Amino acid sequence: MTVLSSKVGRADIVTAMRILVFGAGALGTLYAARLAMAGNEVALLARGRRLDALREGGVRIRPRGSRTLPPAPVHIVERMTDSSHDLVIVLVRRHQADEALRVVTAARDASDVLMMVNVASGYETWRAALGARLLVGFAGAVAGLAPDGVLEYEVAPAVFQPTVLGEPAGPPSERVHRVARALADAGFPVQTRDDMEDWQYAHAAWITPFMLVTAIAARDPDRLEDKALLRLWMGATREGVRLVREARGRVRPRALSLVAGLPAPWLAAISRGVLAPRRMRERFVSAGHDSRTEGLALAAELAAVAAQVGLSLPDLERLRALATA
Ligand SMILES: NC(=O)c1ccc[n+]([C@@H]2O[C@H](COP(=O)([O-])OP(=O)(O)OC[C@H]3O[C@@H](n4cnc5c(N)ncnc54)[C@H](OP(=O)(O)O)[C@@H]3O)[C@@H](O)[C@H]2O)c1
């Protein structure tokens, strides 16, 4: 595994790329802006009201707690042009990925396609649609639109979650290293991996219960005081990790396996500790407004994998029911 540190705003970038970012939500806006600021030629594909807002106000981003940066030099586009890019980065929600892929594959553009989308059922569908064009990765940042229309973000520390990147199988290739360098030059700590599919299964195992809990809290913030809900959250996380071990034969990163194996009272104490600061509870509630549909889609995928290997996920099922109600 290689970790590249980030260098923000390098003027002497030698590997400028032509990149189309598909999806102008939180992370699409962030990655497009920073890649453009680092000297790449970047187009951002948007739709609906977001398209209007970007055309009117430009691409504006702000590191959390800091000042808004000058508008990023990103071209806003409404559809995929037939001109060839070096790379298309797809940054949409899980339940939107199939439609996005249909649009991407319908365009006469032979570029590599980097899917940066949560998934809990492996890469089979993406491989079938994209063949050798497929690259896979996942964001190492948290972002959301602020009330003033500016995209607010935090890049996660490398030790916690760098942007991860790789081939769908096998060791990182030359093209992976090139994209990794472009992302690092744009200010994202990057880790290239040779086990992306395992990594994404494990990520889905813990992020899905998290998303469902935030969705429940978004409707009723008081639920975060409910110990039974926190137990369910931790129980569903353990079930997810057990499922990954059963379905994939290993859990990556290993640390997740260790944490999920802690005694239940310890896990309960950890969840209460995470939620102790008011700021943290507010973030849960605000993340939950956008995560419900994607969390339910991922939970359905985990349930399908569990059925294949003959496992049941009772705590996840209960969380799913609460988030659906
Ligand atoms: N936000 C975070 O902090 C964060 C952190 C880590 C990982 N992630 C993951 O990263 C992925 C992307 O998340 P996100 O937060 O960037 O999602 P998001 O804010 O919901 O953005 C998705 C964007 O893609 C657009 N889109 C979807 N399908 C499209 C299509 N066919 N044509 C044109 N535009 C389309 C959506 O438009 P509409 O709004 O019109 O549907 C929306 O603007 C998800 O898997 C998420 O779980 C997010």
The ligand as a MOL file (V3000), in Angstrom:
LIG
                    3D

  0  0  0     0  0            999 V3000
M  V30 BEGIN CTAB
M  V30 COUNTS 48 52 0 0 0
M  V30 BEGIN ATOM
M  V30 1 N -20.8870 13.7220 1.4560 0
M  V30 2 C -19.9480 13.1450 2.1920 0
M  V30 3 O -19.4230 13.7530 3.1290 0
M  V30 4 C -19.4530 11.7500 1.8690 0
M  V30 5 C -18.3170 11.2810 2.5540 0
M  V30 6 C -17.7840 10.0270 2.2120 0
M  V30 7 C -18.4040 9.2580 1.2380 0
M  V30 8 N -19.5430 9.7220 0.6050 0 CHG=1
M  V30 9 C -20.0970 8.8490 -0.4380 0
M  V30 10 O -19.7160 9.3770 -1.7170 0
M  V30 11 C -20.7480 9.1380 -2.6950 0
M  V30 12 C -21.2220 10.4840 -3.2450 0
M  V30 13 O -21.7850 11.2120 -2.1570 0
M  V30 14 P -22.2110 12.7480 -2.1920 0
M  V30 15 O -22.3170 13.1750 -0.7590 0
M  V30 16 O -21.3430 13.5230 -3.0920 0 CHG=-1
M  V30 17 O -23.6870 12.6330 -2.7940 0
M  V30 18 P -24.6740 13.8280 -3.2120 0
M  V30 19 O -24.3080 15.0770 -2.4790 0
M  V30 20 O -26.0530 13.3140 -3.0590 0
M  V30 21 O -24.3190 14.0540 -4.7390 0
M  V30 22 C -24.7120 13.2220 -5.7860 0
M  V30 23 C -24.9260 14.1450 -6.9710 0
M  V30 24 O -24.9950 13.3840 -8.1480 0
M  V30 25 C -26.0920 13.8790 -8.9120 0
M  V30 26 N -26.5540 12.8430 -9.8200 0
M  V30 27 C -26.9560 11.5960 -9.5320 0
M  V30 28 N -27.3110 10.9290 -10.6420 0
M  V30 29 C -27.1320 11.7930 -11.6610 0
M  V30 30 C -27.3580 11.7130 -13.0670 0
M  V30 31 N -27.8200 10.5920 -13.6470 0
M  V30 32 N -27.0940 12.7980 -13.8280 0
M  V30 33 C -26.6390 13.9360 -13.2720 0
M  V30 34 N -26.4020 14.0860 -11.9390 0
M  V30 35 C -26.6580 13.0200 -11.1480 0
M  V30 36 C -27.1310 14.2230 -7.8680 0
M  V30 37 O -28.1460 15.0440 -8.3990 0
M  V30 38 P -29.5980 15.0810 -7.6780 0
M  V30 39 O -29.4030 15.7930 -6.3660 0
M  V30 40 O -30.4360 15.8330 -8.6650 0
M  V30 41 O -30.0380 13.6560 -7.4820 0
M  V30 42 C -26.2390 14.9390 -6.8470 0
M  V30 43 O -26.0120 16.2690 -7.2130 0
M  V30 44 C -21.8570 8.3780 -1.9340 0
M  V30 45 O -21.6920 6.9990 -2.0970 0
M  V30 46 C -21.6230 8.7680 -0.4730 0
M  V30 47 O -22.0940 7.8220 0.4600 0
M  V30 48 C -20.0750 10.9570 0.8880 0
M  V30 END ATOM
M  V30 BEGIN BOND
M  V30 1 1 1 2
M  V30 2 2 2 3
M  V30 3 1 2 4
M  V30 4 1 4 5
M  V30 5 2 4 48
M  V30 6 2 5 6
M  V30 7 1 6 7
M  V30 8 2 7 8
M  V30 9 1 8 9
M  V30 10 1 8 48
M  V30 11 1 9 10
M  V30 12 1 9 46
M  V30 13 1 10 11
M  V30 14 1 11 12
M  V30 15 1 11 44
M  V30 16 1 12 13
M  V30 17 1 13 14
M  V30 18 2 14 15
M  V30 19 1 14 16
M  V30 20 1 14 17
M  V30 21 1 17 18
M  V30 22 2 18 19
M  V30 23 1 18 20
M  V30 24 1 18 21
M  V30 25 1 21 22
M  V30 26 1 22 23
M  V30 27 1 23 24
M  V30 28 1 23 42
M  V30 29 1 24 25
M  V30 30 1 25 26
M  V30 31 1 25 36
M  V30 32 1 26 27
M  V30 33 1 26 35
M  V30 34 2 27 28
M  V30 35 1 28 29
M  V30 36 1 29 30
M  V30 37 2 29 35
M  V30 38 1 30 31
M  V30 39 2 30 32
M  V30 40 1 32 33
M  V30 41 2 33 34
M  V30 42 1 34 35
M  V30 43 1 36 37
M  V30 44 1 36 42
M  V30 45 1 37 38
M  V30 46 2 38 39
M  V30 47 1 38 40
M  V30 48 1 38 41
M  V30 49 1 42 43
M  V30 50 1 44 45
M  V30 51 1 44 46
M  V30 52 1 46 47
M  V30 END BOND
M  V30 END CTAB
M  END
